[in-house]
Amino acid sequence: MQYYNAKDKDAIMQIRLPISLREDFKRLCQQHNIVASAVVRQLIIDWIAAQQDTTIQHKRSSDI
């Protein structure tokens, strides 16, 4: 499932985190030639996909 088109990136999300964490993240993104916002978008997409895996496993029929 594709959540966005390159032209549809019109929402902004701000997060608070320690400066050292942000700097480490930016440094690693630069080392790997990856745009930091693209990494965050992919993390969100992956998390949503994992949450939508709604396979329910029951141990007993009475658990339903």
C-alpha positions in Angstrom: 0.0 0.0 0.0 1.4 3.4 -0.9 0.6 6.1 1.6 1.9 9.1 -0.3 2.8 10.5 -3.6 5.9 12.7 -3.8 3.6 15.7 -4.4 1.3 14.9 -1.4 3.7 15.5 1.4 1.8 18.3 3.0 1.6 17.4 6.7 4.2 18.2 9.2 5.0 16.2 12.3 7.2 17.5 15.1 8.7 15.2 17.7 10.8 15.9 20.8 13.9 13.9 21.4 17.4 14.4 22.9 19.7 16.4 20.8 22.3 13.6 20.8 19.8 11.2 19.4 18.8 13.6 16.6 22.5 14.3 15.8 23.3 10.6 15.7 20.3 10.0 13.4 21.3 12.9 11.1 24.9 11.7 11.0 24.0 8.2 10.1 21.6 9.3 7.4 24.3 11.5 5.9 26.8 8.6 6.0 24.3 6.4 4.1 23.2 9.2 1.7 19.6 8.9 2.9 17.2 11.8 3.5 16.3 11.7 7.2 12.6 12.4 6.5 12.4 9.5 4.1 13.7 7.2 6.8 11.1 8.5 9.3 8.3 8.1 6.6 9.4 4.5 6.0 9.4 3.7 9.7 5.9 5.0 10.0 4.7 3.1 7.0 6.4 -0.1 8.3 4.8 0.4 11.7 1.3 0.9 10.3 1.7 -2.2 8.1 2.7 -4.2 11.2 -0.3 -2.9 13.2 -2.6 -3.9 10.4 -1.5 -7.5 10.5 -4.6 -8.5 12.6 -4.1 -12.2 12.5 -5.7 -13.4 15.8 -4.4 -16.7 17.3 -6.5 -18.3 20.0 -5.3 -21.1 22.3 -8.8 -22.4 22.9 -12.1 -21.9 21.1 -13.5 -20.5 24.4 -11.0 -17.6 24.0 -13.0 -16.2 21.0 
